[in-house]
């Protein structure tokens, strides 16, 4: 019997293949790959601004990755992270904008963060209810819910909430702002929320009986039900937890950075979260380095866009995920 490969082998091999491809594409673009990689390193982790950009993106991607990873452990494919992030950001921004200015900072931040998490959770829970009650595949329902929340938020923003001559909601109250880690940086203390969510997801899934039952429900629903496990409850819980993680993205991009909601603010986050979760093999703690890698690639590609097309690094991300999926089948 063959010993299973260490968890790190598949992602490491996939990243290596992605790097080789990006190297070939950089050469094809007429640039020196080593010089480009050195420039990425200096522009990302070689400056406080670049480091802040990477941390900011990583914070968002940790939560978006957890939105996929947690349900996946119950064999549920949550494709609705995009809509759940949007619902959380929209709800948190509106809630924090209409809080009284005298609301104490701890209360204002807590209320806004919870509003975002509950909105994201409600979106995912809707898909879970459709699956449990009517047998609707969660892939289809979460995709359709993406369009529903996109249309609703766009309508509300355009017709009721946007300030005159602008495309964004009123700014949130000052007490709801999450402080930056350092000056002139988008990175803020919501990174602690992301790290805490990853740890909480790990404890839930791998250190509690409830988490064991959740994973058992996904592996073999019939056997789990025969053993007395409420598979429907675990489906709902997994989807709700994933949606809540997506909704928490609002703490980073709304409360910690933009301080309002505007059209396009959350575009693409949920889909990148799928890639983060797949690279981490749906393990909540491995989501952290996976999100860091994607965050660094995302900003690194932007930082050298004047020299080589940033699309090279988008292709690299896609190749990494394809390789992970291919190698998991072997």
Buried (B, 14 or more C-beta within 10 A) or exposed (E): EEEEEEEEEBBEBBBEBBBEBBBEBBEEEEBEBEEBBEBBBEBBEEEBBBBBBBBBBBBBBBBBBBBBBBBBBBBBBBBBBBBBBBBBBBBBBBBBBEBEEEBEBEEBBEBBBBBBBBBBBBBBBBBBBBBBEEEBEBBEBBBBBBEBBBEBBEEBBEEEBBEEEEEBBBBBBEBBBBEBBEEEBBBBBBBEBBBEBBEBBBEBBBEEEBBEBBBBBBEEBEEBBEEEBEBBBBBBBBBBBBBBBBBBBBBBBBBBBBBBBBBEBBEEBBBBBBBBBBBBBBBBBBBBBBBBBBBBBBBBBBBBEEBBBBEBBBBBBEBBBBBBEEBEEE
